[in-house]
């Protein structure tokens, strides 16, 4: 086992969000060396406890110990209850903490809490709770908000830190945080000794203004529900977002990358169009590598040196993918997201290197939000070098003010998207085409499957019906929609739009989808693995708790708790670090499935996924085209040769003559939109004709069977 002094060269005197990955770069390596970890924090939640447990599995394996001081978040009613039970507040605190922990279905969170549960069961974790006191010594509403951490190894070396990072998801990942670090073997000011003294005074209830209670016994009861039969397993390090460079000169095309014929055709078309245009290529067809190959070929011409490859991405995870891919070409790009104070100096330095001819090429990866900011636009220097602007998922840049914001001085422009046209937004689409040019090359799903770029797939439409209460609500919404339509409202009016959204959410969260999903998974001949479940953003009744909750939460509980699958959510609530971790776990079969709403619709590369459940889909073609493409990515590494798609379709209820011709035509129009997706899926599925035949009666109901 390494000691803290041995890893000293890798430990920095401070860590800041954006510049450093606090958990990966500091927290986990120190825990790997420690036999005792003392931590005082502001407060913790279930997600915060899970983050506190990162790396703690090594403490379990090595018989290490952890002491944790935290503070519960108290509502006014909690303070009143604690004041009433001032003599013995432990049971009241147990109720408060139990409420705040809540139910956890996320597999990895459960695994991490399993580590804490084993620690406390082994007698290796002690937990004290700190309560604020007012001037008269009564429990107060305020929060103990100090942050101290001390790692101690077997040679009695200490690393202490203090700063703004809580043991919460926000504190360790999402917020902008910083900590200062000190070590005992080089500490003339005795800062480490002072932090140890402060912690021990706190631990022993000797700190003025606080009442510190031993909560270990009750914590044992609270954490017992998370203790699994197996001892916790050591977690792998999270992915390194710092680019791993191929040892070649910047801008060199790796010998392993040989473009396919269709990619060569796309590049020729863009050059023929004068260095402007859009690649409308199917998801998974290699748009990223095509664009980078093209950029490096441009660099071979002297007139294109020096060059800036400016890549704009809508999401952080997509930005990370570009950073990794650019590393294959020997390019370590400037990463422009989060705080301006982090990226602006680095971007200025990159321009200086270009102007002094220290490098012929600079890569810049920026998120849409930062790219469209005045700060970033003013930092660009297109007069210093040739700039190639690559906009990934270019349709996301459609906006009325686009012409005012996008840099006109950049002449080389390349847009990438499987679906460049914006749904029901002709103005936004035109703004994109005006700047980037028209699509110069198209390569669709059918051609991609035919050329073995994407895998073939089986398509299974799954028809479910509404429950009686849902059908009644559906009828009520339909009648209101008809009244507004009769008075001349169109679908752009706020009132009608609100009703249409409500009805769409009702269909998306139809209760019968859940038992149907459960039945499909239970009847599978082989265990479910490498799957994505796309949910709606509405609420449903959970069959495990009989309570109303978001569909994604209920699905996660059914898969995780009832069916015993290893499953994680993939939403906007997870940090970039966690999302990368989830993708890796799915690839390595550490997870059976990922449950998402919209965050996996665009750009994220998960080639190993082979089963998709579409519990909810919008009528926007982009969404189902992107989702299908995500599932059809080829993975030679894992031997993926086919994908399977289950598409859940809600059959509109039969109202037995309650609706007139106008209502029937309205229903027909809405189902026709749904049918467009079905026909699109069937057109390129291996079992397309058979799948379409399964829906013949439903299509016949609305006179939508071709003759």
Buried (B, 14 or more C-beta within 10 A) or exposed (E): EEBBBEBEEEBEEEBBBBBBBBBBBBBBBBBBBBBBBBBBBBBBBBBBBBBBBBBBBBBBBBEBBBBBBBBBBBEEEBBBBBEEBEEEBEEBBBEBBEEBBEBBBBBBBBBBBBBBBBBBBEEBBBBBBBBBBEEEEBBBEBBBEBBBBBBBBBEEBBBBBBBBBBBBBBBBBBEEBBBEBBBBEEBEEEBBBBBBEBBEBBBEEEBEEBBBBBBBEBBBEBBEEBBEEEBBEEBEEBBEBEBEBBEBEBBBBBEEBEBBEBBBBBBEBBBEBEBBBBBBBBBBBBBBBBBBBBBBBBBEEEEBBBBBBBBBBBBBBBBBBBBBBBBBBBBBBBBBBBEBEBBBEBBEEBBEBBEEEEBBBBBBBBBBEBBBBEEBEEBBBBEBBBBBBBBBBBBBBBBEEBEEBBBEEBBBBBBBBBBBBBBEBEEBBBBBBEBBBBBBBBBBBEBBBEEEBBBBBBBBBBBBBBBEEBBEBBBEBBBBBBEBBEEEBEEEBEEBBEBBEBBBBBBBBBBBBBEBBBEBBEEEEEEBBBBBBBBBBBBBBBBEEEEEBBBBBBBBBBBBBEBEBBBBBBBEEBBBBBBBBBBBBBBEEBBBBBBBBBBBBBBBBBBBBBBBBBBBBBBBBBBBBBBBBBBBBBBEEBEBEEBBBBBBBBBBBEBEEEBEEEBBEBBBEBBBEBBEBBBBBBEBBEBBEEBBEBBEEBBEBBEBEEE
